[in-house]
Amino acid sequence: KVSESVREKAWKTYESLSAADGALACNKKKKETWGVCIFIVAIDLDEVTFTFTELLKSINISVCTFFQFLKEVDVNMDTVSTKVDSTVSRLKKKYDVLFALYHKFERTCGLIYLEQPSSEISAELSSVLVLKNYWITFLLAKGKVLQVEDDLVISFQLLLCVLDYFIKLSPPAMLKEPYKSSVSAVTVNGSVRTPRRGQNRSSRTAKQLDTDTRIIEILCKEHDCNLDEVKNVYFTSFIPFLNSAGIVASNGLPEVEVILKQYDELYLKNKDIDARLFLNHDETLQPDVIACSQLERTPLKNNPDEEISIMLPQTPVRAAMNNIQQLIMILNSATDKPSDTLIMYFNNCTVNPKDSILKRVESFDHIFKKKFAEAVGQGWAEIGSQRYKLGVRLYYRVMESMLKSEEERLSVQNFSKLLNDNIFHTSLLACAVEVVMATYGRNASQSDSTSAETDLSFPWILNVFDLKAFDFYKVIESFIRAEPSLTREMIKHLEHCEHRIMESLAWQSGSPLFDLIKQSKEREGQTDQPEPTSTLNMPLQHNHTAADLYLSPVKSPKKKASGPPLSATSTPDVQPAVIPQTQKPQKSTSLSLFYKKVYLLAYRRLHTLFLHLLSEHPDLEPLIWTLFQHTLQNEYELMRDRHLDQIMMCSMYGICKVKNVDLRFKIIVSAYKELCNTNQETFKRVLIREEQYDSIIVFYNLVFMQKLKTNILQYASSRPPTLSPIPHIPRSPYQFSNSPRRVPAGNNIYISPLKSPYKFSDGFQSPTKMTPRSRILVSIGESFGTSEKFQKINQMLCNSECQLKRSAEAGAAAPKPLKRLRFDIEGQDEADGSKHLPQESKFQQKLAEMTSTRTRMQKQKLNDGNDTSASEEK
């Protein structure tokens, strides 16, 4: 099946791999290497004449092992192109979703169908046949109506529709409860049950089958799925699919041959994975635990700044459903319109922003719905609209929280400038919708790799809202602080978005960042810098909010708030902060803070890579950092349409070159690939000049070295440049510690942050449905039980607090004591004075009290930010 041109070029690739350094693995796995070479070349030449599964079968290798081996043979940066990387990423995401869904499907069918139904059921309706029909119909539906292959949640909702459809067609004698009773009820309410073997059973009022929602309600309840969304998928996408595919039921099930033929056409057209093989537990589709664990490089495994946390097993589908349920619970109390409190703030403005806010929200509803349908499929527009409406609820909720904080901070109620700032509102709305999209968009592996063109993950949202990345960045930190109910996963996601912006997206041509830097340079002449190096080793302490950043550069916050209001001629969609020509441009708060954060991120990345490669040469790190920091500060144009890590790797190579340390780019790239959140395109496709891209080596030789040659050579002289201070590295202000916090004064008591439960019951965290990791554990060295033990903890905490007070009075620099926990037997928490309902159990009372205290501790820690981390480091 392979063309002659592919065969010839693949052979040349094979020979180069066999002769390359470290080619031992390739020489031992000649068959696998040859298959990988054919795969690489066929994609590069656009001559793929075989399916991916056929290739795997030919070389007798599994999906995971193939991907891992492909990484190993990419010894040089030009062995595997970015085009191949993108194809592999698409295949990997599709496999992850299919693997997760099949196992969920298999387990679910086991809960629906009897293993050995009564003898009245014909042999044609065996459980094996049922599984085959369901799964292939689902694969066909997914391929026909879904353009986004890696969307786990929408795919699962579609699977539930398939299950609902076929359960209704199944004889009740095959089913377990509660499905058996529900199917019987549907039959009774429909037409008279047809005789034996269900001839023409599907025609017994197809309309009745389509409109009865009993089964779908049970399925949604069992899997914590949103009923309205699944019903929407059923009627707008699944039913039209059944009609267009011409699927007709016979003997209670569709004709297998009809479905098989259509799926076979789809599979051969896509030339990817034959997902029918999951039914046979085919070895090519089984995960290789070792290979997959090596392939999945997550931040928890690689980032030294993160504390290691052992995660208990949780299926991808369950994890996605739990995240969605938590988000919906948060937003249940929110509304689609501005609250009375928000209306009050709007009315207090010199220019009331209400009409423009409502108009903007409605306008983006249409835009988002259209863009979502273009990406996922035209039948999914309403699902997009539902996602957007959840985002709007979060937008109003966070806006209100922000304004309350600003009022408390500034003692003013007139926020006319901020609330009439179009970019602020667009950014806040986009951020809220991104949180919703990320919650629903959790894929099966959560790996960070090249996104497919139809991928809905960040920065897709920026294109939908026509928003610059630098403007979006300004709202992230304030958004997190304003919404204490955000899950750890969502906080980490927003932090990841912020990193993406700082490392590349904010540096794209057309970004307002370059204009701000230019203004900063002009402010005091060329000597002025975006952020002085003297501040690098100082803790990143700031109380700037989104208001400061969006209205920057302007007067100081207090003057700004109490200054002259917007004129009556001001329009809502015009940015304020226009500087009169007679005034000297003022320093930009948003630029200064951005550079501080970029320096922190840059040094963290450099330090991690340095430990991998040059730990035996510790004297080189400050030199590399000085060159890296100098480039970001003085040669910032090198960052235009490029990536922070490209400058980092070039700085490392340049210093090693002048210091005669043997470190080749190939070694740097190999180590870089093993870091978390890295992308092959970063070193394979670097901008050389306008619309011309090449490898990072070419970039170093033709651009970086030419621009910085004089500076680099100074490091070889007897008078090297003054070293830049090492940035002060705090714990991330967005993350809570995984480890328990020890109560001061030596007592052996630890307090852990509250983990997210798996399930909720009536808005209360149900201890019976929480895992040992997510429930609250109390241990004082003996069995848990009586109230006296809580009093004992209380006494120990009280004593530790007294000791801290005494040491503080004595002049010692003691850390801030943790708030005292009091477990009152009567059910009243001293900290918040809340009363408990009489019907609550003692355990529920204690749990609620501890939850309340921990929530306040987390909020306090988030507000304290780097003050806390600084004391911890001491």
C-alpha positions in Angstrom: 0.0 0.0 0.0 3.0 2.3 0.3 4.0 4.4 -2.8 7.5 4.2 -4.2 8.3 7.9 -3.3 7.4 7.2 0.3 9.4 4.0 0.4 12.5 5.7 -1.0 12.4 8.6 1.4 11.5 6.4 4.3 14.6 4.3 3.6 16.8 7.4 3.7 15.3 8.3 7.0 15.8 4.8 8.3 19.5 4.9 7.4 20.1 8.2 9.0 18.4 7.0 12.2 20.5 3.8 12.3 23.7 5.9 11.9 22.8 8.6 14.4 24.2 8.9 17.9 22.4 6.7 20.4 20.8 4.6 17.6 21.1 1.5 19.7 17.3 1.3 20.2 16.7 1.7 16.5 19.1 -1.1 15.6 17.4 -3.4 18.1 13.9 -2.6 16.8 14.5 -2.6 13.1 10.9 -3.5 12.2 9.4 -0.8 14.5 11.9 1.8 13.2 11.0 1.0 9.6 7.3 1.4 10.4 7.9 4.7 12.1 9.9 6.0 9.1 7.1 5.1 6.7 4.6 6.8 9.0 6.7 10.0 9.2 7.4 10.3 5.5 3.8 9.4 4.4 2.4 12.2 6.5 5.1 14.7 5.4 4.4 13.9 1.7 0.6 13.8 2.1 0.7 10.2 0.7 -1.0 8.2 3.5 -2.3 5.1 1.7 -2.9 3.1 4.9 -4.7 3.4 8.1 -3.0 3.9 11.5 -4.3 0.6 12.8 -3.0 -1.2 9.7 0.4 0.1 10.4 0.2 -0.9 14.1 -0.8 -4.4 13.1 2.0 -4.7 10.5 4.7 -3.9 13.0 2.9 -5.6 15.9 3.0 -2.6 18.3 0.4 -0.8 20.5 -0.7 2.8 20.2 1.1 3.9 23.4 4.3 2.0 22.5 4.3 3.5 19.0 4.0 7.1 20.3 6.8 6.5 22.9 9.1 5.0 20.2 8.4 7.9 17.9 9.7 10.2 20.6 12.8 8.1 21.0 13.7 8.1 17.3 13.4 11.9 17.1 17.1 12.2 17.9 17.6 15.3 15.7 15.2 18.2 15.6 14.4 17.6 11.9 13.6 13.9 12.1 9.9 14.4 13.0 8.3 17.5 11.6 5.7 19.7 13.3 3.2 18.3 10.8 3.8 14.8 12.1 3.7 16.1 15.7 0.3 17.6 15.0 -1.0 14.4 13.5 0.3 12.3 16.4 -1.3 14.7 18.9 -4.7 14.3 17.1 -4.4 10.5 17.2 -3.3 10.5 20.8 -6.3 12.6 21.9 -8.7 10.6 19.9 -7.3 7.3 21.3 -7.5 8.7 24.9 -11.1 9.7 24.5 -12.1 6.4 22.8 -10.3 4.3 25.4 -12.0 6.1 28.3 -15.4 6.0 26.7 -15.2 2.3 25.8 -14.4 1.2 29.3 -17.2 3.5 30.7 -19.5 2.0 28.1 -18.6 -1.6 29.0 -19.2 -1.0 32.7 -22.4 0.8 32.1 -23.8 -2.0 29.9 -23.0 -4.4 32.7 -25.3 -2.3 34.9 -28.1 -2.3 32.4 -28.3 -5.8 30.9 -28.6 -9.2 32.5 -25.7 -11.5 31.8 -28.0 -14.5 31.2 -31.4 -13.3 30.2 -34.4 -15.6 30.3 -34.8 -18.3 27.6 -37.6 -16.3 25.9 -35.0 -13.9 24.5 -33.6 -15.1 21.2 -30.0 -16.0 20.8 -29.7 -13.1 18.3 -30.0 -10.7 21.2 -27.0 -11.9 23.1 -25.1 -9.4 25.2 -22.1 -9.6 22.8 -24.4 -8.6 19.9 -25.9 -5.8 22.0 -22.5 -4.4 22.8 -21.4 -4.6 19.2 -24.5 -2.8 17.9 -24.3 -0.1 20.5 -20.6 0.7 20.2 -20.5 0.8 16.4 -23.6 2.9 16.2 -21.9 5.3 18.7 -18.7 5.4 16.7 -20.7 6.2 13.6 -22.7 8.9 15.3 -19.5 10.4 16.8 -17.8 10.4 13.4 -20.8 11.9 11.6 -21.9 14.7 13.9 -18.8 15.6 15.9 -16.0 17.6 14.4 -14.0 17.8 17.7 -12.6 14.4 18.2 -11.1 15.0 21.7 -14.1 16.4 23.4 -14.8 13.9 26.2 -17.9 15.4 27.6 -19.9 15.9 24.4 -18.8 12.4 23.2 -20.1 10.9 26.5 -23.4 12.8 26.2 -23.8 11.4 22.7 -23.0 7.9 24.1 -25.9 8.3 26.6 -28.2 9.1 23.7 -27.2 5.9 22.0 -27.8 3.9 25.2 -31.2 5.6 25.7 -32.3 4.8 22.1 -31.4 1.1 22.3 -32.6 0.5 25.8 -36.0 1.5 24.6 -35.8 -1.0 21.8 -34.6 -3.8 24.1 -37.0 -6.5 25.4 -37.6 -5.8 29.2 -36.6 -9.4 30.0 -33.0 -8.5 29.0 -32.8 -5.5 31.4 -32.0 -4.9 35.0 -33.9 -2.5 37.2 -34.7 0.4 37.0 -34.4 0.2 33.2 -36.8 -2.8 33.0 -39.7 -1.0 34.6 -39.0 2.2 32.6 -39.0 0.3 29.3 -42.2 -1.6 30.2 -43.8 1.8 31.0 -42.8 3.2 27.7 -44.3 0.1 25.9 -47.6 0.4 27.8 -47.9 4.1 27.1 -47.0 3.6 23.5 -48.8 1.3 21.1 -49.8 -2.3 21.9 -46.6 -4.5 22.3 -46.0 -6.4 19.0 -45.8 -10.2 19.1 -42.7 -12.4 19.4 -39.2 -11.3 18.6 -40.3 -7.7 18.4 -41.1 -7.6 14.7 -41.4 -3.9 13.6 -41.1 -3.0 17.2 -39.4 0.2 16.4 -42.4 1.4 14.4 -44.6 1.2 17.5 -44.7 5.0 17.6 -41.2 6.2 17.0 -42.5 9.6 18.2 -43.3 8.1 21.5 -39.8 6.6 21.8 -38.3 10.0 20.9 -40.3 12.0 23.4 -40.3 9.7 26.4 -37.4 10.8 28.7 -37.6 8.3 31.5 -34.6 6.3 30.5 -32.4 9.4 29.8 -33.3 10.8 33.2 -32.1 7.6 34.9 -28.9 7.5 32.8 -28.2 11.2 33.6 -28.8 10.7 37.3 -26.5 7.6 37.4 -23.7 9.5 35.7 -24.2 13.0 37.2 -24.9 14.4 33.8 -26.9 17.5 33.0 -30.3 16.3 31.8 -31.2 19.4 29.8 -27.9 19.2 27.9 -28.2 15.5 27.0 -31.8 16.0 25.9 -30.6 18.8 23.7 -28.0 16.5 22.2 -30.6 13.8 21.7 -33.1 15.9 19.7 -30.7 18.3 17.8 -27.9 15.9 16.9 -28.7 12.2 17.6 -32.2 11.9 16.1 -31.1 13.8 12.9 -28.1 11.4 12.7 -30.4 8.3 12.9 -32.6 9.7 10.1 -29.7 10.6 7.8 -27.9 7.3 8.4 -31.0 5.4 7.5 -30.8 3.1 10.5 -33.8 0.9 10.8 -34.4 -1.5 13.8 -35.0 -5.2 13.2 -35.6 -7.6 16.1 -35.1 -4.8 18.5 -31.7 -3.8 17.1 -30.4 -2.1 13.9 -29.0 -4.2 11.2 -25.3 -4.7 12.1 -24.2 -5.0 8.4 -25.7 -1.5 7.6 -23.8 0.1 10.5 -20.6 -1.8 9.8 -20.5 -0.8 6.2 -21.0 2.9 7.0 -18.4 2.9 9.8 -15.9 1.1 7.6 -16.3 3.9 5.0 -15.7 6.5 7.7 -12.6 4.6 9.1 -11.0 4.2 5.7 -11.6 7.9 4.9 -10.0 9.1 8.2 -7.2 6.6 8.0 -6.8 6.5 11.7 -7.9 4.1 14.5 -10.3 1.2 14.0 -12.2 1.6 17.2 -14.2 -1.5 16.6 -11.2 -3.4 17.9 -12.0 -2.3 21.4 -14.8 -4.9 21.4 -12.2 -7.6 21.0 -9.8 -6.0 23.5 -7.3 -6.0 20.7 -3.7 -5.7 21.9 -2.9 -2.7 19.6 -5.4 -0.7 21.6 -4.4 -1.7 25.0 -2.4 0.7 27.1 1.2 -0.1 27.8 1.5 1.1 31.4 5.2 1.8 31.3 5.1 3.5 27.9 2.1 5.6 28.7 3.6 6.7 32.1 6.7 7.9 30.2 4.7 9.6 27.5 2.4 11.5 30.0 4.7 14.1 31.4 2.4 16.1 33.7 3.4 19.1 35.9 2.9 17.0 39.0 5.6 14.6 37.9 8.1 17.1 36.6 7.7 20.5 38.2 10.0 20.8 41.2 8.0 23.8 42.5 5.0 21.5 42.9 4.6 19.2 45.9 4.0 15.6 44.9 0.5 14.5 45.5 -0.6 10.8 45.1 -3.9 10.9 43.2 -6.4 8.1 43.8 -7.7 6.4 40.6 -10.6 8.2 39.1 -11.9 7.6 35.6 -11.7 10.5 33.1 -15.4 10.5 32.6 -16.1 10.6 36.3 -13.6 13.3 36.8 -15.1 15.4 34.1 -18.7 14.9 35.4 -17.6 15.9 38.9 -15.9 19.0 37.7 -19.0 20.0 35.8 -21.3 19.3 38.8 -19.1 21.4 41.1 -19.3 24.3 38.6 -23.1 24.1 38.2 -23.5 24.0 42.0 -21.5 27.2 42.2 -23.6 28.9 39.6 -27.0 27.6 40.7 -27.4 30.6 42.9 -26.2 33.0 40.2 -28.5 34.7 37.7 -28.4 35.4 34.0 -29.0 39.1 34.7 -27.2 41.7 36.8 -28.1 41.4 40.5 -29.7 44.2 42.5 -26.2 44.9 44.0 -24.7 45.2 40.5 -27.6 47.5 39.4 -26.8 49.7 42.4 -23.2 49.9 41.3 -24.3 50.8 37.8 -26.6 53.5 39.0 -23.8 55.0 41.1 -21.7 55.6 38.0 -21.4 59.0 36.3 -22.3 57.3 33.1 -24.5 54.3 33.7 -23.0 51.2 32.0 -26.0 48.9 32.3 -27.3 49.2 28.7 -23.8 48.7 27.1 -23.1 45.7 29.4 -26.4 44.0 28.5 -25.9 44.8 24.8 -22.3 43.4 24.9 -23.5 40.2 26.6 -26.2 39.6 24.0 -23.9 40.4 21.1 -21.3 37.9 22.2 -24.0 35.3 22.7 -24.7 35.2 19.0 -20.9 35.3 18.2 -20.1 32.5 20.6 -22.9 30.3 19.4 -21.8 30.7 15.8 -18.1 30.0 16.5 -18.9 27.0 18.7 -21.0 25.5 16.0 -18.3 26.1 13.4 -15.8 24.2 15.6 -17.9 21.3 17.0 -20.6 20.9 14.3 -23.7 22.8 13.2 -26.0 20.6 15.3 -24.3 21.7 18.5 -25.1 25.4 18.4 -27.6 25.2 21.3 -25.0 23.4 23.5 -22.7 26.3 22.8 -25.4 28.7 23.9 -25.9 26.8 27.2 -22.1 26.9 27.9 -22.1 30.7 27.2 -25.1 31.3 29.6 -23.2 29.6 32.4 -20.2 31.8 31.6 -22.5 34.9 31.8 -23.6 33.8 35.3 -20.0 33.5 36.4 -19.2 36.9 34.8 -21.9 38.7 36.8 -21.0 36.9 39.9 -17.2 37.7 39.7 -17.9 41.3 38.6 -20.0 41.9 41.8 -17.3 40.3 43.9 -14.6 42.5 42.3 -16.6 45.7 42.8 -17.2 44.9 46.5 -13.5 44.4 47.0 -12.7 47.7 45.2 -15.3 49.5 47.3 -13.7 48.1 50.4 -10.2 49.0 49.2 -10.9 52.5 48.0 -14.0 53.5 50.0 -15.8 54.7 46.8 -18.8 53.5 44.9 -18.4 55.3 41.6 -16.6 53.0 39.2 -17.7 54.7 36.1 -14.3 54.5 34.3 -13.8 50.8 35.0 -17.4 49.8 34.3 -17.5 51.7 31.0 -14.2 50.1 29.8 -15.0 47.8 26.9 -11.8 45.8 27.1 -12.2 45.2 30.9 -15.7 43.7 30.3 -14.7 41.7 27.3 -11.8 40.2 29.2 -13.8 39.4 32.3 -16.6 37.8 30.2 -14.0 35.8 28.2 -12.3 34.6 31.3 -15.6 33.4 32.8 -16.5 31.6 29.6 -13.0 30.1 29.5 -13.5 28.6 33.0 -16.8 27.0 31.8 -15.2 25.7 28.5 -12.2 24.3 30.4 -14.5 22.6 32.9 -16.4 20.9 30.1 -13.4 20.5 27.8 -11.4 18.2 30.1 -10.0 15.6 27.8 -9.1 12.0 28.7 -5.4 12.5 29.3 -5.1 16.2 30.2 -1.8 16.3 28.4 -0.5 19.5 27.0 0.5 19.1 23.3 -0.2 20.6 20.0 -3.9 21.4 19.6 -5.9 20.4 16.7 -7.4 23.2 14.5 -10.9 22.6 16.0 -9.7 22.4 19.6 -11.8 24.6 21.9 -9.1 25.0 24.5 -7.3 28.2 25.3 -6.4 30.4 23.3 -9.5 29.6 21.2 -11.5 32.0 23.4 -9.3 34.9 22.4 -10.3 34.6 18.8 -14.0 34.3 19.6 -13.9 37.5 21.6 -11.4 39.2 19.3 -9.3 39.9 22.4 -5.6 40.5 22.7 -3.8 38.1 25.0 -2.1 40.9 27.0 -5.6 42.4 27.8 -6.9 39.0 28.9 -3.9 38.5 31.1 -4.8 41.5 33.2 -8.0 40.0 34.6 -6.7 36.5 35.5 -5.3 37.2 39.0 -8.2 39.4 40.1 -10.7 36.8 38.7 -9.1 34.0 40.9 -9.1 36.2 44.0 -12.7 37.2 43.4 -14.1 33.7 43.1 -13.1 31.6 46.1 -15.2 28.6 44.9 -13.0 27.9 41.9 -11.6 24.3 42.0 -7.9 23.6 42.2 -8.1 22.4 38.6 -9.6 25.6 37.4 -7.1 27.8 39.3 -4.2 25.7 37.8 -5.8 26.1 34.3 -6.1 29.9 34.6 -2.5 30.0 35.8 -1.5 27.9 32.8 -3.3 30.4 30.5 -1.3 33.2 32.2 1.9 31.4 31.5 1.0 30.8 27.9 0.4 34.5 27.5 3.6 35.5 29.2 5.7 33.0 27.3 4.5 33.7 23.8 0.9 35.0 23.2 1.5 38.5 24.5 4.6 38.8 22.3 2.7 38.4 19.0 2.7 41.2 16.5 -0.1 43.6 17.1 0.0 43.1 20.8 -0.4 46.3 22.9 2.6 45.1 24.9 5.0 46.5 22.4 3.4 49.9 22.5 3.6 50.0 26.3 7.3 49.1 26.2 7.9 51.8 23.6 6.1 54.3 25.8 8.1 53.2 28.8 11.4 53.7 26.9 10.3 57.2 25.8 9.3 58.1 29.4 12.7 59.1 30.7 14.7 58.4 27.6 16.5 55.1 26.7 17.7 54.6 30.3 14.2 53.8 31.6 13.3 50.1 31.7 10.0 48.2 31.8 11.1 46.9 35.2 14.4 47.7 36.9 16.7 44.8 37.6 17.1 46.1 41.2 13.6 44.8 42.0 14.3 41.2 40.8 15.4 39.8 44.2 12.5 41.5 46.0 9.4 39.5 46.8 6.6 40.0 44.3 4.2 41.9 46.5 1.5 43.9 45.0 -2.1 44.9 45.7 -2.9 45.8 42.2 -6.3 44.8 41.0 -7.9 44.5 37.5 -9.0 48.1 37.9 -5.4 49.3 38.2 -4.3 47.2 35.3 -7.0 48.1 32.8 -6.9 51.8 33.7 -3.1 51.9 33.6 -1.1 54.1 33.0 -3.2 56.6 34.9 -3.0 58.4 38.3 -2.6 56.4 41.5 -5.7 54.3 42.4 -7.0 56.6 45.1 -6.6 59.7 43.0 -8.1 57.9 40.1 -11.2 56.8 42.0 -11.9 60.2 43.5 -10.9 62.2 40.5 -13.1 63.9 37.9 -15.8 61.6 36.5 -16.1 60.7 32.8 -17.5 63.5 30.8 -21.0 63.2 29.4 -19.6 62.7 25.9 -17.6 59.6 26.9 -18.8 56.5 25.2 -18.8 53.1 26.9 -16.7 51.4 24.2 -13.8 53.8 24.3 -10.8 53.0 26.5 -10.2 55.7 29.1 -6.7 56.5 30.2 -5.9 58.8 27.3 -2.8 60.8 28.3 -2.9 64.5 27.3 -0.1 65.6 25.0 1.2 68.1 27.6 1.8 65.5 30.2 4.8 63.2 30.4 3.7 59.5 30.0 3.4 57.8 33.3 4.8 54.4 34.2 2.4 51.6 33.3 1.4 49.5 36.3 0.3 46.6 34.0 3.6 46.6 32.1 5.7 46.7 35.4 3.7 43.8 36.9 3.8 41.9 33.6 7.6 42.1 33.5 8.0 41.0 37.1 5.9 37.9 36.4 7.8 37.2 33.1 11.1 37.3 35.0 9.8 34.9 37.6 8.6 32.5 35.0 11.7 32.8 32.9 14.0 32.1 35.8 12.0 29.1 37.0 12.1 27.6 33.5 15.9 28.3 33.2 16.6 26.9 36.7 14.6 23.7 35.9 16.5 23.1 32.6 19.8 24.1 34.2 19.4 21.3 36.9 18.8 18.8 34.1 21.9 19.8 32.1 24.5 21.8 34.0 24.2 21.0 37.7 28.0 20.3 37.7 28.7 23.9 36.6 26.7 26.0 39.2 28.8 29.1 38.4 27.2 29.2 34.9 23.6 29.7 36.0 24.0 33.4 37.1 25.8 34.1 33.8 23.1 32.5 31.7 20.4 34.3 33.7 22.1 37.7 33.2 22.2 37.2 29.4 18.6 35.9 29.4 17.3 38.8 31.5 19.3 41.3 29.5 17.7 40.1 26.3 14.2 40.3 27.6 14.8 43.8 28.9 16.9 45.4 26.2 16.4 43.3 23.1 12.7 42.6 23.6 12.1 42.7 19.8 13.7 39.3 19.7 10.6 38.1 21.5 8.2 39.3 18.7 6.3 36.2 17.4 8.7 34.0 19.3 8.7 32.0 22.6 10.3 32.7 25.9 11.9 29.2 25.9 13.6 29.9 22.6 15.5 32.8 24.1 16.3 30.7 27.2 17.8 27.8 25.2 19.9 30.2 23.1 21.1 32.0 26.2 22.2 28.7 27.7 24.0 27.6 24.5 25.7 31.0 24.0 27.2 31.1 27.5 28.4 27.5 27.3 30.0 28.3 24.0 32.1 31.2 25.3 32.9 29.3 28.5 34.1 26.3 26.6 31.6 23.9 28.2 30.6 21.2 25.7 26.8 21.4 25.5 25.2 20.8 22.1 21.8 22.1 21.0 20.7 18.5 20.5 21.3 17.8 24.2 19.5 21.0 25.3 16.5 20.1 23.1 16.4 16.5 24.4 16.3 17.7 28.0 13.8 20.4 27.1 11.4 17.9 25.6 11.2 16.1 29.0 10.0 19.3 30.9 6.3 19.8 31.6 4.1 21.9 29.3 6.6 21.9 26.4 5.8 21.8 22.7 7.9 20.3 19.9 7.2 23.3 17.7 9.1 25.6 20.1 12.4 24.3 18.9 11.5 22.9 15.5 9.7 26.0 14.1 11.3 29.3 15.1 10.8 32.6 13.2 13.9 33.6 11.4 12.6 36.5 9.4 9.2 37.5 8.0 7.2 34.3 7.2 10.4 32.2 7.3 10.8 29.5 10.0 13.5 27.1 10.8 15.0 25.1 13.7 16.3 26.8 16.8 19.9 26.2 15.7 19.3 28.3 12.6 17.7 31.0 14.7 20.7 31.1 17.1 23.2 31.4 14.2 21.3 33.9 12.0 19.4 36.0 14.5 20.2 35.6 18.2 24.0 35.5 17.9 24.1 38.3 15.4 22.1 40.5 17.6 23.9 39.7 20.9 27.4 38.8 19.7 29.2 41.7 21.4 27.3 41.1 24.7 27.9 37.3 24.6 31.7 37.8 24.1 31.9 40.0 27.2 31.4 36.9 29.3 34.7 35.5 28.1 36.6 38.6 29.0 38.2 39.5 32.4 35.5 42.1 32.9 32.1 40.4 32.4 28.8 42.3 32.6 27.3 43.0 36.0 25.2 39.9 37.1 21.5 40.3 37.3 20.0 39.5 40.7 18.3 36.1 40.9 14.5 36.7 41.2 12.8 36.0 44.5 10.8 32.8 43.9 7.6 32.6 46.0 5.1 29.8 46.1 2.5 30.5 43.4 -0.1 32.8 44.8 -2.8 30.8 43.1 -2.1 27.4 44.5 -2.9 25.8 47.9 -0.3 23.5 49.4 -0.9 19.8 48.9 0.7 19.1 52.2 -0.9 19.6 55.6 0.1 22.8 57.4 1.6 22.2 60.8 0.1 24.1 63.8 2.9 26.3 65.3 4.6 25.8 68.7 5.6 22.2 68.3 2.3 20.4 68.7 1.9 17.4 66.5 -1.3 18.7 64.8 -1.6 19.3 61.0 -4.4 21.0 59.1 -5.0 20.0 55.5 -6.7 22.1 52.8 -10.2 20.9 51.9 -10.1 18.6 48.8 -12.9 18.6 46.3 -15.4 15.8 47.0 -16.6 13.4 44.3 -20.3 13.9 44.8 -22.7 16.4 46.4 -26.0 15.7 48.1 -28.5 18.6 48.4 -25.7 21.1 48.3 -23.9 19.5 51.3 -20.7 17.5 50.9 -21.7 13.9 51.7 -19.1 12.1 53.8 -20.4 8.7 52.7 -19.5 9.6 49.1 -16.1 11.1 49.7 -12.8 9.3 49.4 -10.2 9.0 52.1 -8.2 11.6 50.2 -11.1 14.1 49.9 -12.7 13.8 53.3 -11.4 15.5 56.3 -9.1 13.4 58.5 -8.5 14.1 62.1 -5.7 12.3 64.0 -4.3 12.9 67.4 -2.5 9.6 67.7 -5.5 7.5 68.7 -8.8 6.4 67.4 -11.3 9.1 66.4 -14.5 9.4 68.4 -15.5 11.4 71.4 -16.0 15.1 71.8 -13.3 15.2 74.5 -10.7 14.7 71.8 -11.9 17.9 70.0 -11.6 19.7 73.3 -8.1 18.4 73.6 -7.2 19.7 70.2 -8.8 23.0 71.1 -6.7 23.2 74.3 -3.5 22.4 72.4 -4.3 25.1 69.8 -5.1 27.6 72.5 -1.8 26.9 74.2 0.2 27.3 70.9 -1.5 30.6 70.3 -0.6 31.9 73.7 3.0 30.9 73.2 3.0 32.7 69.9 1.6 35.9 71.6 4.2 35.7 74.3 7.1 35.3 71.9 5.7 38.2 69.8 5.6 40.4 72.9 9.2 39.5 73.7 10.1 41.0 70.3 10.6 37.8 68.4 9.7 37.8 64.7 7.1 35.0 65.0 5.0 33.8 62.1 1.3 34.8 62.0 -0.6 32.2 64.1 -3.3 30.2 62.4 -6.9 31.0 63.5 -8.0 28.9 66.4 -10.3 26.1 65.7 -13.1 25.6 68.2 -15.3 22.6 68.1 -18.2 23.6 70.3 -20.3 20.7 71.6 -23.5 22.8 71.2 -22.9 23.2 67.5 -21.9 26.8 67.3 -18.6 27.8 65.6 -16.9 30.7 67.4 -15.3 31.8 64.2 -18.4 32.5 62.2 -21.2 32.2 64.8 -23.2 30.0 62.6 -25.9 27.8 64.0 -26.6 24.3 62.8 -29.9 22.7 62.0 -31.2 20.4 64.8 -31.6 17.5 62.3 -27.9 17.5 61.4 -25.8 14.7 62.9 -22.9 15.5 65.2 -20.5 14.4 62.4 -22.1 16.7 59.9 -21.9 19.6 62.3 -18.2 19.0 62.9 -17.6 18.6 59.2 -19.4 21.8 58.4 -17.4 23.7 61.1 -14.1 22.4 59.8 -15.1 23.1 56.2 -16.0 26.7 57.2 -12.7 27.2 59.0 -10.6 25.7 56.2 -12.3 27.8 53.6 -11.4 30.9 55.6 -7.8 29.7 55.9 -7.5 29.2 52.2 -9.0 32.6 51.5 -6.7 34.2 54.1 -3.7 32.4 52.5 -4.7 33.5 49.0 -5.0 37.1 50.2 -1.8 37.0 52.1 -0.1 35.7 49.0 3.6 35.9 49.1 3.8 37.1 52.7 2.9 33.6 53.8 5.4 32.0 51.3 8.2 34.3 52.5 7.7 33.2 56.1 7.6 29.6 55.1 10.9 29.9 53.2 12.6 31.4 56.3 
